[in-house]
Amino acid sequence: MSSLNYISADSLKDLIAGNRDKVSVIDVRDDDFEGGHIPGCINIPSQQFLTLVDEYVEQLLQQKDIIVHCTYSQMRGPKAARILYETLRSRALNHCPKKDLSAVEKEQYFQKLPSIYILHGGFLAWKSRFGNVPNMIE
């Protein structure tokens, strides 16, 4: 995990289809979560994200890929993804058996962490693309 990247709705669909048990989708919408969401997503409302994210860290560290989104993925989703990125890196360093890592060793260590993506266009892009496809929206 070296940076945050965007992922398209089609790529997310393929990722989920390929290995759902190693992918977590985090929906950070607040009241706008009602009315539909990506099946199996975790709803951590943006207004509570900072206080609740620690409850999910251990579970998320077991994943290969994490996708974060809000309605449009313009503000709340990217902000939550950055918070998650820093939280996972910090947690990983705190649990690292070797405490004095060089910058290169830290980056190598971070490469083992899950990749974090932001859903391009947010839930509205997902709904636009898959709204009429069975089992793609709960």
C-alpha positions in Angstrom: 0.0 0.0 0.0 1.9 3.0 -1.2 -0.8 5.4 -2.3 -4.5 5.8 -2.8 -6.0 5.1 -6.3 -9.4 5.3 -7.9 -11.3 2.2 -9.1 -14.1 2.1 -11.6 -17.5 0.5 -10.9 -16.7 -2.2 -13.5 -13.3 -2.9 -12.0 -14.9 -3.1 -8.5 -17.5 -5.6 -9.8 -14.7 -7.8 -11.2 -12.7 -7.5 -8.0 -15.6 -8.6 -5.9 -16.5 -11.4 -8.3 -12.9 -12.7 -8.1 -12.4 -12.9 -4.4 -15.1 -11.4 -2.3 -13.8 -12.7 1.0 -10.6 -10.6 0.5 -12.3 -7.4 -0.5 -14.0 -4.9 1.9 -16.2 -2.1 0.6 -16.7 0.8 3.0 -19.6 3.1 2.4 -19.1 6.3 4.4 -22.5 7.9 3.5 -24.4 9.2 6.5 -28.2 9.5 6.2 -27.9 9.1 2.5 -26.9 5.4 3.0 -30.7 4.6 3.1 -32.1 3.7 -0.2 -29.5 1.3 -1.5 -25.9 0.2 -1.2 -23.4 -2.2 -2.6 -24.1 -5.7 -1.2 -21.9 -6.7 1.7 -20.5 -3.2 2.3 -19.6 -1.9 5.7 -21.4 1.4 6.6 -19.1 3.6 8.7 -20.8 7.1 8.5 -18.4 9.9 7.6 -19.5 11.9 10.6 -18.3 9.1 12.9 -15.5 7.7 10.8 -12.7 8.9 13.0 -14.1 7.4 16.1 -15.3 4.1 14.6 -12.5 3.2 12.2 -10.4 1.6 14.9 -13.2 -1.0 15.5 -12.6 -2.3 12.0 -8.8 -2.1 11.7 -8.0 -5.7 12.6 -10.7 -7.0 10.2 -9.5 -4.7 7.4 -5.8 -5.6 7.8 -6.8 -9.2 6.8 -8.1 -8.0 3.4 -6.3 -7.7 0.1 -8.3 -4.7 -1.1 -10.4 -2.0 0.5 -12.7 0.2 -1.5 -14.1 3.4 0.1 -16.9 5.5 -1.3 -19.6 8.0 -0.6 -22.3 9.3 -2.9 -20.0 10.9 -5.4 -16.6 10.1 -3.9 -15.5 13.7 -4.1 -15.2 14.7 -0.4 -16.3 12.2 2.3 -15.0 9.0 0.5 -11.5 10.4 -0.3 -11.2 11.9 3.2 -12.1 8.6 4.8 -9.7 6.7 2.5 -6.9 9.0 3.6 -7.7 8.5 7.3 -7.9 4.7 6.8 -4.6 4.8 4.9 -2.8 6.6 7.7 -4.6 4.4 10.4 -3.5 1.2 8.8 0.1 2.4 8.3 0.3 3.5 11.9 -1.2 0.3 13.3 1.1 -1.8 11.2 4.2 0.1 12.5 3.0 -0.2 16.1 2.8 -4.0 15.7 6.0 -4.4 13.7 8.4 -6.7 15.5 11.4 -4.6 14.5 11.0 -1.0 15.9 13.8 0.8 14.1 13.0 0.5 10.4 14.8 2.4 7.7 12.6 4.4 5.2 13.1 1.6 2.7 12.2 -1.1 5.2 9.1 0.8 6.2 7.9 1.0 2.5 8.6 -2.7 2.0 6.6 -3.4 5.2 3.7 -1.2 4.0 3.6 -3.1 0.7 2.1 -6.0 2.6 -0.9 -3.9 3.7 -4.2 -3.9 1.8 -4.6 -1.7 -1.2 -7.0 1.1 -0.7 -9.1 2.4 -3.5 -11.7 5.1 -3.9 -14.7 4.2 -6.0 -14.7 6.7 -8.9 -18.0 8.5 -9.1 -19.1 6.9 -5.8 -22.3 5.1 -5.2 -24.1 7.0 -7.9 -21.7 5.6 -10.5 -22.3 2.1 -9.2 -26.1 2.7 -9.2 -25.9 4.1 -12.7 -23.9 1.2 -14.0 -25.6 -1.7 -12.1 -28.9 -0.3 -10.8 -30.9 -2.6 -13.1 -28.7 -5.7 -12.6 -30.1 -8.2 -10.0 -28.1 -8.5 -6.7 -25.9 -5.5 -7.4 -27.7 -3.2 -5.0 -29.2 -4.1 -1.6 
